[in-house]
């Protein structure tokens, strides 16, 4: 049985410097996708089950970042 660590990461929208979404396609356990968020020198990777979930998160984050631009 495979075990993965799970964690929660809080990044204020004002500190996000870049966002990218990667669709990994179909794997052994179905479709997966990944969201990468850069904040300063740190980069955070989030893995999703389902090819469209990272894209939905990307759109949500970008909408918030662009709406709150000075």
PyMOL Python script that loads the backbone (N, CA, C, O; Angstrom):
from pymol import cmd

cmd.read_pdbstr("""\
ATOM      1  N   UNK A   1       0.842  -1.183   0.000  1.00  0.00           N
ATOM      2  CA  UNK A   1       0.000   0.000   0.000  1.00  0.00           C
ATOM      3  C   UNK A   1       0.889   1.250   0.000  1.00  0.00           C
ATOM      4  O   UNK A   1       1.820   1.367   0.798  1.00  0.00           O
ATOM      5  N   UNK A   2       0.590   2.152  -0.886  1.00  0.00           N
ATOM      6  CA  UNK A   2       1.373   3.381  -0.981  1.00  0.00           C
ATOM      7  C   UNK A   2       0.815   4.428  -0.034  1.00  0.00           C
ATOM      8  O   UNK A   2      -0.398   4.605   0.069  1.00  0.00           O
ATOM      9  N   UNK A   3       1.709   5.118   0.654  1.00  0.00           N
ATOM     10  CA  UNK A   3       1.293   6.202   1.546  1.00  0.00           C
ATOM     11  C   UNK A   3       1.970   7.480   1.079  1.00  0.00           C
ATOM     12  O   UNK A   3       3.165   7.491   0.782  1.00  0.00           O
ATOM     13  N   UNK A   4       1.210   8.532   1.019  1.00  0.00           N
ATOM     14  CA  UNK A   4       1.770   9.826   0.638  1.00  0.00           C
ATOM     15  C   UNK A   4       1.546  10.799   1.779  1.00  0.00           C
ATOM     16  O   UNK A   4       0.539  10.730   2.485  1.00  0.00           O
ATOM     17  N   UNK A   5       2.482  11.695   1.951  1.00  0.00           N
ATOM     18  CA  UNK A   5       2.315  12.743   2.941  1.00  0.00           C
ATOM     19  C   UNK A   5       1.381  13.798   2.385  1.00  0.00           C
ATOM     20  O   UNK A   5       1.408  14.106   1.193  1.00  0.00           O
ATOM     21  N   UNK A   6       0.569  14.341   3.248  1.00  0.00           N
ATOM     22  CA  UNK A   6      -0.319  15.431   2.862  1.00  0.00           C
ATOM     23  C   UNK A   6      -0.037  16.612   3.780  1.00  0.00           C
ATOM     24  O   UNK A   6       0.228  16.442   4.971  1.00  0.00           O
ATOM     25  N   UNK A   7      -0.099  17.795   3.215  1.00  0.00           N
ATOM     26  CA  UNK A   7       0.116  18.988   4.030  1.00  0.00           C
ATOM     27  C   UNK A   7      -0.731  20.127   3.496  1.00  0.00           C
ATOM     28  O   UNK A   7      -1.196  20.100   2.357  1.00  0.00           O
ATOM     29  N   UNK A   8      -0.920  21.114   4.333  1.00  0.00           N
ATOM     30  CA  UNK A   8      -1.625  22.332   3.945  1.00  0.00           C
ATOM     31  C   UNK A   8      -0.609  23.460   3.883  1.00  0.00           C
ATOM     32  O   UNK A   8       0.229  23.606   4.773  1.00  0.00           O
ATOM     33  N   UNK A   9      -0.690  24.246   2.836  1.00  0.00           N
ATOM     34  CA  UNK A   9       0.223  25.362   2.657  1.00  0.00           C
ATOM     35  C   UNK A   9      -0.613  26.608   2.416  1.00  0.00           C
ATOM     36  O   UNK A   9      -1.496  26.608   1.559  1.00  0.00           O
ATOM     37  N   UNK A  10      -0.344  27.660   3.160  1.00  0.00           N
ATOM     38  CA  UNK A  10      -1.047  28.933   2.971  1.00  0.00           C
ATOM     39  C   UNK A  10      -0.097  29.937   2.328  1.00  0.00           C
ATOM     40  O   UNK A  10       0.977  30.225   2.857  1.00  0.00           O
ATOM     41  N   UNK A  11      -0.509  30.461   1.189  1.00  0.00           N
ATOM     42  CA  UNK A  11       0.284  31.468   0.487  1.00  0.00           C
ATOM     43  C   UNK A  11      -0.650  32.642   0.191  1.00  0.00           C
ATOM     44  O   UNK A  11      -1.621  32.478  -0.547  1.00  0.00           O
ATOM     45  N   UNK A  12      -0.378  33.813   0.749  1.00  0.00           N
ATOM     46  CA  UNK A  12      -1.226  34.962   0.433  1.00  0.00           C
ATOM     47  C   UNK A  12      -1.172  35.279  -1.062  1.00  0.00           C
ATOM     48  O   UNK A  12      -0.104  35.219  -1.672  1.00  0.00           O
ATOM     49  N   UNK A  13      -2.310  35.612  -1.645  1.00  0.00           N
ATOM     50  CA  UNK A  13      -2.349  35.933  -3.071  1.00  0.00           C
ATOM     51  C   UNK A  13      -1.356  37.030  -3.416  1.00  0.00           C
ATOM     52  O   UNK A  13      -0.785  37.025  -4.506  1.00  0.00           O
ATOM     53  N   UNK A  14      -1.143  37.966  -2.506  1.00  0.00           N
ATOM     54  CA  UNK A  14      -0.231  39.079  -2.772  1.00  0.00           C
ATOM     55  C   UNK A  14       1.225  38.631  -2.885  1.00  0.00           C
ATOM     56  O   UNK A  14       2.055  39.375  -3.408  1.00  0.00           O
ATOM     57  N   UNK A  15       1.548  37.434  -2.407  1.00  0.00           N
ATOM     58  CA  UNK A  15       2.922  36.928  -2.450  1.00  0.00           C
ATOM     59  C   UNK A  15       3.175  35.973  -3.614  1.00  0.00           C
ATOM     60  O   UNK A  15       4.307  35.528  -3.799  1.00  0.00           O
ATOM     61  N   UNK A  16       2.158  35.649  -4.399  1.00  0.00           N
ATOM     62  CA  UNK A  16       2.307  34.736  -5.536  1.00  0.00           C
ATOM     63  C   UNK A  16       3.002  35.474  -6.673  1.00  0.00           C
ATOM     64  O   UNK A  16       2.548  36.533  -7.105  1.00  0.00           O
ATOM     65  N   UNK A  17       4.110  34.907  -7.157  1.00  0.00           N
ATOM     66  CA  UNK A  17       4.839  35.533  -8.266  1.00  0.00           C
ATOM     67  C   UNK A  17       4.631  34.798  -9.592  1.00  0.00           C
ATOM     68  O   UNK A  17       4.781  35.400 -10.655  1.00  0.00           O
ATOM     69  N   UNK A  18       4.285  33.502  -9.545  1.00  0.00           N
ATOM     70  CA  UNK A  18       3.949  32.784 -10.771  1.00  0.00           C
ATOM     71  C   UNK A  18       3.130  31.541 -10.445  1.00  0.00           C
ATOM     72  O   UNK A  18       3.217  30.972  -9.357  1.00  0.00           O
ATOM     73  N   UNK A  19       2.334  31.144 -11.433  1.00  0.00           N
ATOM     74  CA  UNK A  19       1.478  29.959 -11.304  1.00  0.00           C
ATOM     75  C   UNK A  19       1.546  29.211 -12.617  1.00  0.00           C
ATOM     76  O   UNK A  19       1.491  29.822 -13.684  1.00  0.00           O
ATOM     77  N   UNK A  20       1.665  27.890 -12.552  1.00  0.00           N
ATOM     78  CA  UNK A  20       1.620  27.087 -13.774  1.00  0.00           C
ATOM     79  C   UNK A  20       0.853  25.800 -13.504  1.00  0.00           C
ATOM     80  O   UNK A  20       0.829  25.284 -12.386  1.00  0.00           O
ATOM     81  N   UNK A  21       0.237  25.305 -14.553  1.00  0.00           N
ATOM     82  CA  UNK A  21      -0.566  24.093 -14.479  1.00  0.00           C
ATOM     83  C   UNK A  21      -0.023  23.091 -15.485  1.00  0.00           C
ATOM     84  O   UNK A  21       0.236  23.437 -16.638  1.00  0.00           O
ATOM     85  N   UNK A  22       0.150  21.840 -15.046  1.00  0.00           N
ATOM     86  CA  UNK A  22       0.679  20.786 -15.907  1.00  0.00           C
ATOM     87  C   UNK A  22      -0.286  19.609 -15.875  1.00  0.00           C
ATOM     88  O   UNK A  22      -0.634  19.114 -14.803  1.00  0.00           O
ATOM     89  N   UNK A  23      -0.714  19.167 -17.041  1.00  0.00           N
ATOM     90  CA  UNK A  23      -1.571  17.989 -17.145  1.00  0.00           C
ATOM     91  C   UNK A  23      -0.674  16.801 -17.452  1.00  0.00           C
ATOM     92  O   UNK A  23      -0.070  16.732 -18.523  1.00  0.00           O
ATOM     93  N   UNK A  24      -0.587  15.871 -16.518  1.00  0.00           N
ATOM     94  CA  UNK A  24       0.295  14.710 -16.676  1.00  0.00           C
ATOM     95  C   UNK A  24      -0.321  13.621 -17.539  1.00  0.00           C
ATOM     96  O   UNK A  24       0.365  12.663 -17.894  1.00  0.00           O
ATOM     97  N   UNK A  25      -1.591  13.742 -17.883  1.00  0.00           N
ATOM     98  CA  UNK A  25      -2.240  12.716 -18.703  1.00  0.00           C
ATOM     99  C   UNK A  25      -2.666  11.526 -17.866  1.00  0.00           C
ATOM    100  O   UNK A  25      -2.769  11.617 -16.643  1.00  0.00           O
ATOM    101  N   UNK A  26      -2.907  10.432 -18.522  1.00  0.00           N
ATOM    102  CA  UNK A  26      -3.384   9.232 -17.838  1.00  0.00           C
ATOM    103  C   UNK A  26      -2.207   8.417 -17.331  1.00  0.00           C
ATOM    104  O   UNK A  26      -1.275   8.107 -18.074  1.00  0.00           O
ATOM    105  N   UNK A  27      -2.270   8.079 -16.060  1.00  0.00           N
ATOM    106  CA  UNK A  27      -1.244   7.231 -15.460  1.00  0.00           C
ATOM    107  C   UNK A  27      -1.845   5.932 -14.973  1.00  0.00           C
ATOM    108  O   UNK A  27      -2.950   5.558 -15.367  1.00  0.00           O
ATOM    109  N   UNK A  28      -1.136   5.269 -14.142  1.00  0.00           N
ATOM    110  CA  UNK A  28      -1.568   3.985 -13.597  1.00  0.00           C
ATOM    111  C   UNK A  28      -2.879   4.104 -12.824  1.00  0.00           C
ATOM    112  O   UNK A  28      -3.705   3.192 -12.863  1.00  0.00           O
ATOM    113  N   UNK A  29      -3.073   5.206 -12.133  1.00  0.00           N
ATOM    114  CA  UNK A  29      -4.265   5.400 -11.305  1.00  0.00           C
ATOM    115  C   UNK A  29      -5.241   6.409 -11.903  1.00  0.00           C
ATOM    116  O   UNK A  29      -6.067   6.955 -11.171  1.00  0.00           O
ATOM    117  N   UNK A  30      -5.176   6.669 -13.190  1.00  0.00           N
ATOM    118  CA  UNK A  30      -6.074   7.620 -13.839  1.00  0.00           C
ATOM    119  C   UNK A  30      -5.361   8.920 -14.170  1.00  0.00           C
ATOM    120  O   UNK A  30      -4.133   8.997 -14.133  1.00  0.00           O
ATOM    121  N   UNK A  31      -6.140   9.930 -14.491  1.00  0.00           N
ATOM    122  CA  UNK A  31      -5.580  11.230 -14.867  1.00  0.00           C
ATOM    123  C   UNK A  31      -5.040  11.962 -13.640  1.00  0.00           C
ATOM    124  O   UNK A  31      -5.625  11.913 -12.558  1.00  0.00           O
ATOM    125  N   UNK A  32      -3.925  12.630 -13.832  1.00  0.00           N
ATOM    126  CA  UNK A  32      -3.371  13.472 -12.775  1.00  0.00           C
ATOM    127  C   UNK A  32      -2.965  14.811 -13.375  1.00  0.00           C
ATOM    128  O   UNK A  32      -2.720  14.919 -14.577  1.00  0.00           O
ATOM    129  N   UNK A  33      -2.898  15.813 -12.534  1.00  0.00           N
ATOM    130  CA  UNK A  33      -2.434  17.128 -12.957  1.00  0.00           C
ATOM    131  C   UNK A  33      -1.690  17.760 -11.790  1.00  0.00           C
ATOM    132  O   UNK A  33      -1.851  17.351 -10.640  1.00  0.00           O
ATOM    133  N   UNK A  34      -0.875  18.760 -12.098  1.00  0.00           N
ATOM    134  CA  UNK A  34      -0.047  19.381 -11.085  1.00  0.00           C
ATOM    135  C   UNK A  34      -0.128  20.898 -11.209  1.00  0.00           C
ATOM    136  O   UNK A  34      -0.192  21.444 -12.310  1.00  0.00           O
ATOM    137  N   UNK A  35      -0.126  21.560 -10.071  1.00  0.00           N
ATOM    138  CA  UNK A  35      -0.133  23.013 -10.008  1.00  0.00           C
ATOM    139  C   UNK A  35       1.154  23.439  -9.323  1.00  0.00           C
ATOM    140  O   UNK A  35       1.479  22.942  -8.244  1.00  0.00           O
ATOM    141  N   UNK A  36       1.884  24.352  -9.937  1.00  0.00           N
ATOM    142  CA  UNK A  36       3.113  24.885  -9.358  1.00  0.00           C
ATOM    143  C   UNK A  36       2.898  26.352  -9.031  1.00  0.00           C
ATOM    144  O   UNK A  36       2.465  27.132  -9.880  1.00  0.00           O
ATOM    145  N   UNK A  37       3.202  26.717  -7.805  1.00  0.00           N
ATOM    146  CA  UNK A  37       3.068  28.108  -7.370  1.00  0.00           C
ATOM    147  C   UNK A  37       4.413  28.571  -6.853  1.00  0.00           C
ATOM    148  O   UNK A  37       5.029  27.918  -6.010  1.00  0.00           O
ATOM    149  N   UNK A  38       4.860  29.701  -7.364  1.00  0.00           N
ATOM    150  CA  UNK A  38       6.109  30.293  -6.889  1.00  0.00           C
ATOM    151  C   UNK A  38       5.765  31.532  -6.069  1.00  0.00           C
ATOM    152  O   UNK A  38       4.951  32.368  -6.461  1.00  0.00           O
ATOM    153  N   UNK A  39       6.420  31.613  -4.920  1.00  0.00           N
ATOM    154  CA  UNK A  39       6.262  32.752  -4.031  1.00  0.00           C
ATOM    155  C   UNK A  39       7.656  33.139  -3.563  1.00  0.00           C
ATOM    156  O   UNK A  39       8.255  32.459  -2.731  1.00  0.00           O
ATOM    157  N   UNK A  40       8.161  34.226  -4.100  1.00  0.00           N
ATOM    158  CA  UNK A  40       9.539  34.604  -3.802  1.00  0.00           C
ATOM    159  C   UNK A  40      10.489  33.547  -4.328  1.00  0.00           C
ATOM    160  O   UNK A  40      10.421  33.186  -5.503  1.00  0.00           O
ATOM    161  N   UNK A  41      11.377  33.041  -3.475  1.00  0.00           N
ATOM    162  CA  UNK A  41      12.340  32.011  -3.881  1.00  0.00           C
ATOM    163  C   UNK A  41      11.780  30.600  -3.694  1.00  0.00           C
ATOM    164  O   UNK A  41      12.425  29.629  -4.089  1.00  0.00           O
ATOM    165  N   UNK A  42      10.606  30.473  -3.105  1.00  0.00           N
ATOM    166  CA  UNK A  42      10.012  29.161  -2.834  1.00  0.00           C
ATOM    167  C   UNK A  42       9.064  28.732  -3.938  1.00  0.00           C
ATOM    168  O   UNK A  42       8.349  29.550  -4.517  1.00  0.00           O
ATOM    169  N   UNK A  43       9.069  27.431  -4.224  1.00  0.00           N
ATOM    170  CA  UNK A  43       8.142  26.867  -5.201  1.00  0.00           C
ATOM    171  C   UNK A  43       7.394  25.720  -4.538  1.00  0.00           C
ATOM    172  O   UNK A  43       7.991  24.876  -3.870  1.00  0.00           O
ATOM    173  N   UNK A  44       6.079  25.701  -4.732  1.00  0.00           N
ATOM    174  CA  UNK A  44       5.229  24.686  -4.133  1.00  0.00           C
ATOM    175  C   UNK A  44       4.523  23.912  -5.242  1.00  0.00           C
ATOM    176  O   UNK A  44       3.982  24.508  -6.174  1.00  0.00           O
ATOM    177  N   UNK A  45       4.528  22.590  -5.139  1.00  0.00           N
ATOM    178  CA  UNK A  45       3.876  21.734  -6.127  1.00  0.00           C
ATOM    179  C   UNK A  45       2.680  21.052  -5.472  1.00  0.00           C
ATOM    180  O   UNK A  45       2.781  20.501  -4.376  1.00  0.00           O
ATOM    181  N   UNK A  46       1.552  21.100  -6.162  1.00  0.00           N
ATOM    182  CA  UNK A  46       0.328  20.471  -5.695  1.00  0.00           C
ATOM    183  C   UNK A  46      -0.129  19.473  -6.743  1.00  0.00           C
ATOM    184  O   UNK A  46      -0.281  19.822  -7.914  1.00  0.00           O
ATOM    185  N   UNK A  47      -0.347  18.242  -6.329  1.00  0.00           N
ATOM    186  CA  UNK A  47      -0.764  17.188  -7.258  1.00  0.00           C
ATOM    187  C   UNK A  47      -2.251  16.913  -7.070  1.00  0.00           C
ATOM    188  O   UNK A  47      -2.747  16.809  -5.948  1.00  0.00           O
ATOM    189  N   UNK A  48      -2.950  16.797  -8.199  1.00  0.00           N
ATOM    190  CA  UNK A  48      -4.391  16.563  -8.189  1.00  0.00           C
ATOM    191  C   UNK A  48      -4.713  15.268  -8.917  1.00  0.00           C
ATOM    192  O   UNK A  48      -4.040  14.900  -9.880  1.00  0.00           O
ATOM    193  N   UNK A  49      -5.728  14.593  -8.459  1.00  0.00           N
ATOM    194  CA  UNK A  49      -6.288  13.472  -9.214  1.00  0.00           C
ATOM    195  C   UNK A  49      -7.332  14.059 -10.143  1.00  0.00           C
ATOM    196  O   UNK A  49      -8.263  14.726  -9.691  1.00  0.00           O
ATOM    197  N   UNK A  50      -7.190  13.822 -11.406  1.00  0.00           N
ATOM    198  CA  UNK A  50      -8.102  14.399 -12.396  1.00  0.00           C
ATOM    199  C   UNK A  50      -7.369  15.453 -13.200  1.00  0.00           C
ATOM    200  O   UNK A  50      -6.728  16.340 -12.637  1.00  0.00           O
ATOM    201  N   UNK A  51      -7.464  15.355 -14.508  1.00  0.00           N
ATOM    202  CA  UNK A  51      -6.717  16.237 -15.387  1.00  0.00           C
ATOM    203  C   UNK A  51      -7.141  17.688 -15.360  1.00  0.00           C
ATOM    204  O   UNK A  51      -6.341  18.558 -15.705  1.00  0.00           O
ATOM    205  N   UNK A  52      -8.371  17.986 -14.963  1.00  0.00           N
ATOM    206  CA  UNK A  52      -8.856  19.359 -15.022  1.00  0.00           C
ATOM    207  C   UNK A  52      -8.757  20.107 -13.698  1.00  0.00           C
ATOM    208  O   UNK A  52      -8.960  21.321 -13.674  1.00  0.00           O
ATOM    209  N   UNK A  53      -8.457  19.435 -12.613  1.00  0.00           N
ATOM    210  CA  UNK A  53      -8.485  20.080 -11.294  1.00  0.00           C
ATOM    211  C   UNK A  53      -7.381  21.118 -11.113  1.00  0.00           C
ATOM    212  O   UNK A  53      -7.633  22.179 -10.541  1.00  0.00           O
ATOM    213  N   UNK A  54      -6.181  20.843 -11.579  1.00  0.00           N
ATOM    214  CA  UNK A  54      -5.101  21.828 -11.476  1.00  0.00           C
ATOM    215  C   UNK A  54      -5.422  23.052 -12.329  1.00  0.00           C
ATOM    216  O   UNK A  54      -5.126  24.181 -11.938  1.00  0.00           O
ATOM    217  N   UNK A  55      -6.025  22.828 -13.491  1.00  0.00           N
ATOM    218  CA  UNK A  55      -6.410  23.940 -14.366  1.00  0.00           C
ATOM    219  C   UNK A  55      -7.471  24.810 -13.691  1.00  0.00           C
ATOM    220  O   UNK A  55      -7.418  26.036 -13.791  1.00  0.00           O
ATOM    221  N   UNK A  56      -8.415  24.201 -13.018  1.00  0.00           N
ATOM    222  CA  UNK A  56      -9.448  24.965 -12.298  1.00  0.00           C
ATOM    223  C   UNK A  56      -8.830  25.777 -11.167  1.00  0.00           C
ATOM    224  O   UNK A  56      -9.197  26.933 -10.956  1.00  0.00           O
ATOM    225  N   UNK A  57      -7.887  25.170 -10.435  1.00  0.00           N
ATOM    226  CA  UNK A  57      -7.197  25.887  -9.360  1.00  0.00           C
ATOM    227  C   UNK A  57      -6.367  27.038  -9.928  1.00  0.00           C
ATOM    228  O   UNK A  57      -6.322  28.121  -9.346  1.00  0.00           O
ATOM    229  N   UNK A  58      -5.715  26.803 -11.062  1.00  0.00           N
ATOM    230  CA  UNK A  58      -4.920  27.835 -11.735  1.00  0.00           C
ATOM    231  C   UNK A  58      -5.797  29.046 -12.077  1.00  0.00           C
ATOM    232  O   UNK A  58      -5.438  30.186 -11.783  1.00  0.00           O
ATOM    233  N   UNK A  59      -6.940  28.784 -12.694  1.00  0.00           N
ATOM    234  CA  UNK A  59      -7.846  29.874 -13.082  1.00  0.00           C
ATOM    235  C   UNK A  59      -8.336  30.650 -11.869  1.00  0.00           C
ATOM    236  O   UNK A  59      -8.420  31.878 -11.906  1.00  0.00           O
ATOM    237  N   UNK A  60      -8.663  29.932 -10.786  1.00  0.00           N
ATOM    238  CA  UNK A  60      -9.125  30.593  -9.570  1.00  0.00           C
ATOM    239  C   UNK A  60      -8.042  31.497  -8.988  1.00  0.00           C
ATOM    240  O   UNK A  60      -8.306  32.652  -8.653  1.00  0.00           O
ATOM    241  N   UNK A  61      -6.819  30.968  -8.868  1.00  0.00           N
ATOM    242  CA  UNK A  61      -5.718  31.745  -8.286  1.00  0.00           C
ATOM    243  C   UNK A  61      -5.390  32.946  -9.153  1.00  0.00           C
ATOM    244  O   UNK A  61      -5.196  34.045  -8.632  1.00  0.00           O
ATOM    245  N   UNK A  62      -5.323  32.762 -10.467  1.00  0.00           N
ATOM    246  CA  UNK A  62      -5.003  33.877 -11.347  1.00  0.00           C
ATOM    247  C   UNK A  62      -6.080  34.965 -11.297  1.00  0.00           C
ATOM    248  O   UNK A  62      -5.759  36.153 -11.330  1.00  0.00           O
ATOM    249  N   UNK A  63      -7.339  34.572 -11.217  1.00  0.00           N
ATOM    250  CA  UNK A  63      -8.419  35.549 -11.101  1.00  0.00           C
ATOM    251  C   UNK A  63      -8.240  36.380  -9.829  1.00  0.00           C
ATOM    252  O   UNK A  63      -8.377  37.603  -9.861  1.00  0.00           O
ATOM    253  N   UNK A  64      -7.937  35.723  -8.717  1.00  0.00           N
ATOM    254  CA  UNK A  64      -7.734  36.442  -7.454  1.00  0.00           C
ATOM    255  C   UNK A  64      -6.510  37.341  -7.505  1.00  0.00           C
ATOM    256  O   UNK A  64      -6.565  38.480  -7.043  1.00  0.00           O
ATOM    257  N   UNK A  65      -5.409  36.852  -8.056  1.00  0.00           N
ATOM    258  CA  UNK A  65      -4.167  37.631  -8.135  1.00  0.00           C
ATOM    259  C   UNK A  65      -4.389  38.873  -9.012  1.00  0.00           C
ATOM    260  O   UNK A  65      -3.977  39.971  -8.638  1.00  0.00           O
ATOM    261  N   UNK A  66      -5.029  38.711 -10.157  1.00  0.00           N
ATOM    262  CA  UNK A  66      -5.220  39.829 -11.079  1.00  0.00           C
ATOM    263  C   UNK A  66      -6.236  40.839 -10.556  1.00  0.00           C
ATOM    264  O   UNK A  66      -6.084  42.038 -10.789  1.00  0.00           O
ATOM    265  N   UNK A  67      -7.261  40.381  -9.859  1.00  0.00           N
ATOM    266  CA  UNK A  67      -8.258  41.301  -9.296  1.00  0.00           C
ATOM    267  C   UNK A  67      -7.681  42.137  -8.169  1.00  0.00           C
ATOM    268  O   UNK A  67      -8.143  43.253  -7.933  1.00  0.00           O
ATOM    269  N   UNK A  68      -6.685  41.623  -7.471  1.00  0.00           N
ATOM    270  CA  UNK A  68      -6.131  42.329  -6.319  1.00  0.00           C
ATOM    271  C   UNK A  68      -4.813  43.027  -6.620  1.00  0.00           C
ATOM    272  O   UNK A  68      -4.091  43.421  -5.705  1.00  0.00           O
ATOM    273  N   UNK A  69      -4.500  43.180  -7.905  1.00  0.00           N
ATOM    274  CA  UNK A  69      -3.294  43.905  -8.293  1.00  0.00           C
ATOM    275  C   UNK A  69      -3.428  45.379  -7.942  1.00  0.00           C
ATOM    276  O   UNK A  69      -4.505  45.960  -8.073  1.00  0.00           O
ATOM    277  N   UNK A  70      -2.315  45.991  -7.490  1.00  0.00           N
ATOM    278  CA  UNK A  70      -2.393  47.436  -7.159  1.00  0.00           C
ATOM    279  C   UNK A  70      -2.558  48.296  -8.387  1.00  0.00           C
ATOM    280  O   UNK A  70      -2.638  49.519  -8.278  1.00  0.00           O
TER     281      UNK A  70
END
""", "prot")
cmd.dss("prot")
cmd.show_as("cartoon", "prot")
cmd.util.cbc("prot")
cmd.orient("prot")
